[in-house]
């Protein structure tokens, strides 16, 4: 997306699928072989601790990736499985890992939309939700999950999905941020699955915390995490300004805004870009800045209020 020049993205991530890499003491990562325009080089699963360990985000329904994760912890005990959110590239492999290890599954809860679906909305196929997932233990903001030599605190970060959690390791100043913050690209916020209002609040919540090394669901780790989050907040505000600039010229629809704002975008991401614009418009309509007839939906037309 061409107007991302204001964010210092890092697309240098040489990790190969199936290889276990110790990225910091007590933190290993394994890449799943599921590259796409939405997942970058693939989903990254994390192993926290040594001896008695937690696995964060077992990944998509992928037997080879499950085998690679289990191979990485050979001779160790998996006591916990933590899931940041219920998209199909993060949670479906949970069943395989649980079956092999007997570990307890921790997550915010089953998949749900950020708001009720409007009558005029069709299902968004790009959301890729895992509607079969249910945790053993439901985790709320501030809950602490402890294992052998590690202690993770759940940080509610809704926006990308309603049930998105980050898992902070305050003693180490690490944060496993799932898809809320990614070093290679901005996150997709696609209503009704996602909410820009929630997403921006969650960025503020992360920026106010002490952790400064982020481990993301896709791509490389992010040093100086709070600074990166501030870049993302500025970027989203600039995106909002671009939308308002286009609307100042007159009433228009979302495809027209996407063409005006996302110059040179990968055509495979056009639909997702439309949903991100919708997420901003939903926020702007709620604030009374922008008007539309009826509910703010993907096929609507929009004007300055």
C-alpha positions as CSV (number, residue, x, y, z in Angstrom):
1,X,0.0,0.0,0.0
2,X,1.8,3.0,-1.3
3,X,0.9,5.6,1.3
4,X,2.6,3.6,4.1
5,X,5.8,5.6,3.7
6,X,5.2,7.2,7.1
7,X,5.6,3.8,8.9
8,X,9.1,2.2,9.1
9,X,8.0,-1.3,7.9
10,X,10.5,-4.1,7.9
11,X,9.9,-6.9,5.3
12,X,13.2,-8.6,6.0
13,X,12.2,-11.9,7.5
14,X,14.5,-14.8,6.3
15,X,13.0,-17.4,8.6
16,X,12.1,-20.6,6.6
17,X,9.0,-22.7,7.4
18,X,9.3,-25.5,9.9
19,X,12.7,-24.3,11.4
20,X,12.7,-23.5,15.1
21,X,14.6,-20.3,15.9
22,X,15.4,-19.0,19.3
23,X,14.8,-15.2,18.8
24,X,15.4,-14.3,22.5
25,X,16.2,-16.5,25.5
26,X,12.9,-18.2,26.4
27,X,11.3,-17.3,23.1
28,X,11.3,-19.6,20.0
29,X,9.4,-19.2,16.8
30,X,8.3,-21.5,14.0
31,X,7.0,-20.2,10.7
32,X,4.0,-22.0,9.0
33,X,4.2,-22.4,5.2
34,X,1.0,-20.4,4.5
35,X,2.3,-17.3,2.6
36,X,-0.3,-15.0,1.0
37,X,-1.0,-11.2,0.5
38,X,-2.7,-11.3,3.9
39,X,-0.2,-13.4,5.9
40,X,3.1,-12.2,4.4
41,X,5.5,-15.2,4.6
42,X,3.1,-17.1,6.8
43,X,1.8,-17.4,10.4
44,X,4.4,-17.3,13.2
45,X,3.8,-19.6,16.2
46,X,5.8,-18.9,19.4
47,X,7.1,-21.2,22.1
48,X,7.5,-19.5,25.5
49,X,9.8,-20.9,28.2
50,X,11.9,-24.0,28.4
51,X,11.1,-27.4,29.8
52,X,7.4,-26.6,30.6
53,X,6.3,-24.3,27.8
54,X,3.4,-22.4,26.2
55,X,2.6,-22.3,22.5
56,X,1.1,-19.1,21.2
57,X,-1.0,-19.3,18.1
58,X,-0.7,-22.9,16.8
59,X,-1.6,-21.6,13.3
60,X,-3.9,-22.8,10.5
61,X,-5.3,-26.3,9.9
62,X,-1.8,-27.6,8.9
63,X,-0.5,-31.1,9.9
64,X,3.1,-30.3,8.8
65,X,3.2,-27.1,11.0
66,X,1.8,-29.0,14.0
67,X,4.5,-31.6,13.5
68,X,7.2,-28.9,13.3
69,X,5.9,-27.4,16.5
70,X,5.8,-30.7,18.3
71,X,9.3,-31.5,17.0
72,X,10.6,-28.2,18.4
73,X,9.4,-29.1,21.9
74,X,10.5,-32.7,21.9
75,X,11.5,-33.8,25.4
76,X,9.6,-30.8,26.9
77,X,6.0,-30.5,28.2
78,X,3.5,-28.2,26.6
79,X,1.4,-27.0,29.5
80,X,-0.5,-24.0,27.9
81,X,-1.8,-23.1,24.4
82,X,-2.6,-19.4,24.0
83,X,-4.6,-18.0,21.1
84,X,-4.5,-14.3,20.2
85,X,-7.6,-14.4,18.0
86,X,-9.8,-16.7,15.9
87,X,-8.8,-16.1,12.3
88,X,-8.2,-19.3,10.3
89,X,-4.5,-18.7,10.0
90,X,-4.0,-18.6,13.8
91,X,-6.4,-21.0,15.8
92,X,-7.5,-24.1,13.8
93,X,-4.3,-26.1,14.6
94,X,-5.1,-25.8,18.3
95,X,-6.9,-29.1,18.2
96,X,-3.9,-31.0,16.9
97,X,-1.5,-29.6,19.5
98,X,-4.0,-30.1,22.4
99,X,-4.6,-33.7,21.3
100,X,-0.9,-34.4,21.2
101,X,0.0,-32.6,24.5
102,X,-3.1,-32.4,26.6
103,X,-2.3,-28.7,27.2
104,X,-5.0,-26.3,28.4
105,X,-6.2,-23.7,25.8
106,X,-6.5,-20.1,26.8
107,X,-8.2,-17.4,24.8
108,X,-10.7,-14.5,25.1
109,X,-13.5,-16.6,23.8
110,X,-15.2,-17.9,20.6
111,X,-15.2,-15.8,17.5
112,X,-17.7,-13.0,17.4
113,X,-18.2,-9.9,15.2
114,X,-17.4,-6.4,16.6
115,X,-21.0,-5.3,16.0
116,X,-24.2,-6.9,14.8
117,X,-24.3,-7.5,11.0
118,X,-26.6,-5.1,9.2
119,X,-29.5,-6.5,7.2
120,X,-28.0,-5.3,3.9
121,X,-24.6,-6.9,4.6
122,X,-23.5,-10.2,3.0
123,X,-21.0,-12.4,4.7
124,X,-17.4,-11.1,4.1
125,X,-15.5,-14.1,2.7
126,X,-12.1,-12.5,3.5
127,X,-12.7,-12.5,7.3
128,X,-11.6,-16.2,7.4
129,X,-13.1,-16.7,10.9
130,X,-12.6,-20.0,12.8
131,X,-16.1,-20.5,14.2
132,X,-15.3,-23.9,15.6
133,X,-12.8,-22.7,18.2
134,X,-13.6,-22.6,21.9
135,X,-11.0,-22.2,24.6
136,X,-10.8,-24.3,27.8
137,X,-10.2,-21.2,29.8
138,X,-11.7,-17.8,28.9
139,X,-9.2,-15.0,29.5
140,X,-10.1,-11.3,30.3
141,X,-8.0,-8.2,30.2
142,X,-5.4,-8.2,33.0
143,X,-5.6,-11.9,33.7
144,X,-2.2,-13.5,34.4
145,X,-1.2,-16.9,32.9
146,X,1.8,-18.4,34.6
147,X,4.1,-21.3,33.8
148,X,7.6,-22.5,34.6
149,X,9.8,-19.4,34.5
150,X,7.3,-17.2,32.6
151,X,4.4,-15.1,33.4
152,X,2.1,-13.6,30.7
153,X,-0.5,-10.9,31.2
154,X,-3.5,-10.7,28.8
155,X,-4.0,-7.3,27.2
156,X,-7.4,-6.8,25.5
157,X,-6.6,-5.5,22.0
158,X,-9.9,-5.7,20.1
159,X,-10.1,-4.1,16.6
160,X,-8.7,-6.6,14.1
161,X,-11.2,-9.0,15.7
162,X,-13.5,-8.5,18.7
163,X,-11.8,-11.2,20.7
164,X,-8.1,-10.2,20.0
165,X,-5.7,-10.5,22.9
166,X,-2.0,-9.6,23.2
167,X,0.1,-11.5,25.8
168,X,2.6,-9.3,27.6
169,X,5.6,-10.6,29.5
170,X,6.1,-7.5,31.7
171,X,9.3,-8.8,33.4
172,X,11.0,-9.2,30.0
173,X,9.3,-6.1,28.4
174,X,8.1,-8.5,25.6
175,X,4.6,-8.4,24.1
176,X,3.1,-11.1,21.8
177,X,0.8,-8.8,19.8
178,X,-0.8,-11.3,17.3
179,X,-2.2,-9.4,14.3
180,X,-2.9,-6.2,16.1
181,X,0.6,-4.8,15.3
182,X,2.7,-6.2,12.5
183,X,6.1,-5.0,11.4
184,X,5.6,-5.8,7.7
185,X,2.3,-4.1,7.0
186,X,-0.8,-2.5,8.6
187,X,-3.4,-4.8,10.1
188,X,-6.7,-5.3,8.2
189,X,-9.7,-4.0,10.0
190,X,-12.8,-5.3,8.2
191,X,-16.2,-4.6,9.7
192,X,-18.3,-6.2,11.1
193,X,-15.5,-8.6,12.1
194,X,-13.3,-5.7,13.0
195,X,-13.8,-2.2,14.4
196,X,-11.6,0.9,13.7
197,X,-12.9,2.6,16.9
198,X,-11.8,-0.4,19.0
199,X,-8.5,-0.8,17.0
200,X,-7.4,2.8,17.7
201,X,-8.3,2.5,21.4
202,X,-6.2,-0.7,21.5
203,X,-3.2,1.0,19.9
204,X,-3.4,3.7,22.6
205,X,-3.6,0.9,25.2
206,X,-0.4,-0.7,23.9
207,X,1.4,2.6,23.6
208,X,0.8,3.3,27.3
209,X,2.4,0.1,28.3
210,X,6.1,-0.6,29.2
211,X,6.8,-3.5,26.8
212,X,9.0,-2.4,23.9
213,X,9.8,-5.6,22.0
214,X,6.8,-7.0,20.0
215,X,6.5,-10.5,18.6
216,X,3.9,-10.4,15.9
217,X,1.6,-13.0,14.2
218,X,3.4,-12.4,10.9
219,X,6.8,-11.1,10.0
220,X,9.8,-10.0,12.1
221,X,9.9,-8.9,15.7
222,X,9.4,-5.2,16.3
223,X,11.9,-3.3,18.4
224,X,10.9,-0.1,20.1
225,X,7.3,-1.2,20.0
226,X,5.7,1.9,21.5
227,X,7.4,4.1,18.9
228,X,6.1,1.9,16.1
229,X,2.6,2.0,17.6
230,X,2.7,5.8,17.5
231,X,3.7,5.6,13.8
232,X,0.6,3.4,13.2
233,X,-1.7,5.8,15.0
234,X,-0.3,8.7,12.9
235,X,-0.7,6.5,9.8
236,X,-4.4,5.7,10.5
237,X,-5.1,9.4,11.2
238,X,-3.5,10.3,7.8
239,X,-5.7,7.6,6.2
240,X,-8.7,9.2,7.8
241,X,-7.6,12.6,6.5
242,X,-7.2,11.2,3.0
243,X,-10.8,9.9,3.2
244,X,-12.1,13.3,4.4
245,X,-10.1,15.0,1.6
246,X,-11.8,12.9,-1.0
247,X,-15.2,13.4,0.5
248,X,-14.7,17.2,0.6
249,X,-14.9,17.0,-3.3
250,X,-18.4,15.5,-3.1
251,X,-20.4,12.4,-2.3
252,X,-18.7,9.1,-3.4
253,X,-18.5,5.4,-2.8
254,X,-15.9,3.1,-1.3
255,X,-14.3,1.8,-4.6
256,X,-13.7,5.4,-5.7
257,X,-12.1,6.2,-2.4
258,X,-9.9,3.1,-2.6
259,X,-8.7,4.1,-6.1
260,X,-7.9,7.6,-4.8
261,X,-6.1,6.6,-1.6
262,X,-4.4,3.3,-2.3
263,X,-2.3,4.1,-5.4
264,X,-0.5,1.0,-6.9
265,X,-2.1,-1.5,-4.5
266,X,-1.8,-5.2,-5.1
267,X,-5.1,-6.0,-6.8
268,X,-5.6,-9.0,-4.5
269,X,-5.8,-6.5,-1.6
270,X,-8.4,-4.2,-3.1
271,X,-11.4,-5.8,-1.3
272,X,-9.5,-5.7,2.0
273,X,-8.6,-2.0,1.4
274,X,-12.3,-1.3,0.8
275,X,-13.2,-2.9,4.2
276,X,-10.4,-0.8,5.9
277,X,-12.0,2.3,4.4
278,X,-15.4,1.2,5.6
279,X,-13.9,0.8,9.1
280,X,-12.8,4.4,9.0
281,X,-16.1,5.5,7.6
282,X,-18.0,3.6,10.4
283,X,-15.9,5.6,12.9
284,X,-16.5,8.9,11.1
285,X,-20.3,8.3,10.8
286,X,-20.4,7.4,14.6
287,X,-18.7,10.7,15.3
288,X,-21.1,12.7,13.1
289,X,-18.3,13.8,10.7
290,X,-19.6,11.8,7.7
291,X,-23.1,11.0,6.6
292,X,-24.6,8.1,4.7
293,X,-28.2,6.9,4.0
294,X,-29.0,4.0,6.3
295,X,-26.3,1.9,7.9
296,X,-22.6,2.4,7.0
297,X,-22.0,-0.5,4.7
298,X,-19.5,-1.5,2.0
299,X,-21.9,-0.7,-0.9
300,X,-23.0,2.7,0.5
301,X,-22.3,6.2,-0.6
302,X,-20.8,8.8,1.7
303,X,-20.7,12.5,2.1
304,X,-19.5,15.1,4.6
305,X,-22.1,15.6,7.3
